Amino acid sequence: NFVESIQSIPEMLKLRKKLKLSHADVMQKIGELFALRHHINLSSDLLITPDFYWDREHLEQLYDKMHRFLSIDRRVKVVNEKLQQCTQLTDLMRNHLNEKHALRLEWMIVILITIEVMFELGRVFF
């Protein structure tokens, strides 16, 4: 289950524990999330009456009654709200990794500039 696979991350962040997720792991989670949202909202027949029922009016009415009885629209809305929370969490993880990478690059630039200054000072004084 996707939600269970990322459930521990907010608690780890709260406790300031180090996240052991690679960029590839985060991108995989984002891909899983988008595939799940695509399946629910675009690929499945949860939100619209399937084509099968269009020319079978009595079955279409039965399908619509069942759809209302099971509160499918409300359930899909709830699932989408939960998936929106998951989207926010995966965005947070991706931003965290991007900031970590940017910080590493900044330190590399500082070190390279320091080395360049040392070489220049060595050339001037020796």
N, C-alpha and C positions, 0 to 999 in steps of 0.2 A: 504494500500500500504506500502510495507516494507521501501522504501526510505523515504516516508513521516513520518514514525514512528521514524526514527532516524535523521531527518533533523535538529532538534533544538539542537542536541548535540554539533556540532562544535561551534555554536554561544555561547552556555553556557560555553564551554571551553575557548573561546576567551574572554568572559566577566568575567572569573574566578569565575563563579557561581558553587556552589556545585552540583555535579551530584547525583541525587537520584535514582541510579540504584543498585539493589542488584546483587550478583553473579548469582543468578537464572535468573534474567531479562536479563543479558548480555548473558548467555548461551542460553536462549530462542531465542534471536536475532541472535546469531551465528547459531543455529539450523535452524531458518527460512531462513537465508541467504544460507546455504548449501543446504537446500531442494529446494530453488528457482533455484540455480545454477545447481543442479542435474536435475531438471525438464527441464530446458532450454537446457542444453548441452548433457544430456544422455538419458532422458526419452522421449523427444519429437522428432518429425520427422522434426524439423526445419533445421537441418544440413545435412540430407541425404534424398534421395528419399524414401518414404514409400514403403514397400513390395508390397502393393496393385497395384502399377503401373508397377512393373517389367515385368509382363506377359501381359501388356496392353500398347504396345509401343506407340500408338497414344496418349493415356492419359499421359504417362510418358513424352513425348515431350511437351505436353501442360502444365504439371506440372512444368517442367524445365523452360519453357518460363515464366510462372507466377512467379516462384521463382526468376528468374533474373529481371523481370519487377518490382517486389516489393522490390528488393534489400534485400532479406532476410539475406544473408550472412553478409552484411554490418550492417544491423540492429542488428543482433545477436552479432556482434563484439562490437557495441556501448553499447548494454545492458550489455555485459560481462565487458566492461571497467567501466561502472557505478557500477556494482556489485563488481568489484575489489576495487573501492573507498570505498564502504560499508564494504568490508572485512578489509581494512586498519583501518577504523573507529572502527569496532568491536574489532579488535586486540588491538587498542589503549585503548578502554574501559576495556578490559580484563586485559591488562598490568597495567592500573591505579588501578584497584581493587586488583590485586596481590601485587603491591607495597604498597598499603594501608594496606593490611593484613600483609605483611612482617614487615612493620613499627610497627604495633600494637604488633606483636610477639616480636620484638626487645625490645620494651618498657616493655613488661611483663617480659622478661628475665632480663633486667636491674633492675626492681623493685624486682624481686625474689633474685637477687644477693645482692642488698642493704639490704633486710630483712635478708638474711643469714649472711652478715657481721655484722649487728646490733646484731643478736643473738650471734655471736661469740665474739664480743666486750663485750656484757653483761655477757657472761660466763667467760671471762678473767678478767674483772674488778670487778665483783660482786661475 
